[in-house]
Amino acid sequence: MLLVLLAAGGCSSGDANPEASSDASVFASAAVATAPTLAAATAIGLTNAKMPLPGLVTGGQPTPQQLAALREAGFNHFVSLRPAAEDGAGWEETTVGAPSTFARIAVAGGSGLT
């Protein structure tokens, strides 16, 4: 799956295999006033970071340290596409704290898209 960071929105995919737990999806959004950038997401090592639309950054599952760095870079809304029961998922809810927000839209791999 993947991480989507939104300066005003966000989305991307890394691994061609949607079933791969290492390709976890998380979306993140940031306030336009802070203008987080693709360069900021790339600088912290976010896997497969892309900016498909202005203000929208997507990428692979961040580590807790990368998530903290993304918040410091101005990203403040995060969405995970990983089911909470997926191996390695579930820590994001407790890591993303106010004033940032977190939501989970569980997509069970390719079969969860149809």
C-alpha positions in Angstrom: 0.0 0.0 0.0 1.3 3.6 0.4 1.5 6.9 2.2 -0.2 9.9 0.8 0.9 13.2 2.1 -1.2 16.2 1.2 0.0 19.7 1.2 -3.6 20.1 0.1 -4.1 16.4 -0.8 -2.0 13.1 -1.6 -1.5 9.7 -3.5 1.1 7.1 -5.0 1.9 3.5 -5.3 5.2 1.8 -5.1 5.2 -2.0 -5.4 3.4 -3.6 -8.3 2.1 -6.2 -5.9 -0.8 -4.6 -4.0 -0.7 -7.6 -1.6 2.8 -6.7 -0.3 2.7 -5.6 3.3 5.9 -3.6 2.8 4.0 -1.4 0.2 1.6 -0.2 2.9 -0.6 2.8 2.0 -0.9 5.8 4.1 -2.2 9.1 2.9 -1.2 12.4 4.5 -2.3 15.9 4.0 -0.7 19.2 5.1 -2.0 22.7 5.5 -1.4 24.8 2.4 -0.1 27.6 4.6 3.0 25.5 5.5 3.5 24.4 1.9 5.1 21.0 2.5 6.9 19.8 -0.6 7.9 16.6 -2.5 11.5 17.6 -1.8 10.7 17.5 2.0 9.2 14.0 1.7 12.1 12.8 -0.4 14.7 14.3 1.9 13.5 12.2 4.8 13.7 9.0 2.7 10.0 8.4 2.1 9.9 5.4 -0.3 8.4 6.0 -3.7 7.5 9.7 -2.9 5.6 11.3 -5.8 3.5 14.4 -6.3 0.7 13.5 -8.7 -1.1 16.9 -8.1 0.1 20.2 -6.6 0.0 19.9 -2.8 -0.5 16.1 -2.9 2.3 13.7 -2.0 2.2 9.9 -1.9 4.6 7.3 -0.9 5.4 4.0 0.8 4.7 3.3 4.5 6.7 5.7 6.6 8.6 4.6 9.7 7.6 6.3 13.0 10.7 8.5 12.6 9.7 9.5 9.1 6.2 10.2 10.2 7.5 12.6 12.9 9.7 14.3 10.3 6.8 14.6 7.9 4.8 16.4 10.6 7.8 18.7 11.2 7.9 19.4 7.5 4.3 20.6 7.6 2.3 17.5 6.7 -0.6 17.2 9.1 -3.3 14.9 7.7 -2.5 11.3 7.2 -4.7 8.4 5.7 -3.7 4.8 5.7 -5.1 2.3 3.2 -3.7 -0.6 5.3 -6.2 -2.8 7.2 -5.5 -2.4 10.9 -5.1 -6.2 11.2 -2.3 -6.2 8.5 1.1 -7.2 9.9 3.0 -4.0 10.9 -0.1 -1.7 10.8 -1.9 -0.1 13.7 0.8 2.0 15.2 0.0 5.1 13.2 -3.2 6.0 15.2 -1.1 6.5 18.3 1.8 8.2 16.6 -0.1 10.9 14.8 -1.2 13.3 17.4 -2.9 16.7 17.6 -2.9 19.0 15.7 -2.4 16.3 13.0 -5.2 14.0 12.0 -5.2 10.3 11.0 -7.8 8.2 9.2 -7.8 4.6 8.0 -9.5 3.4 4.8 -8.8 -0.3 4.9 -8.1 -1.7 1.4 -7.4 -5.4 1.5 -4.9 -5.5 -1.4 -6.2 -5.8 -5.0 -9.3 -7.7 -4.0 -10.3 -4.7 -1.8 -10.4 -2.3 -4.8 -13.4 -3.9 -6.5 
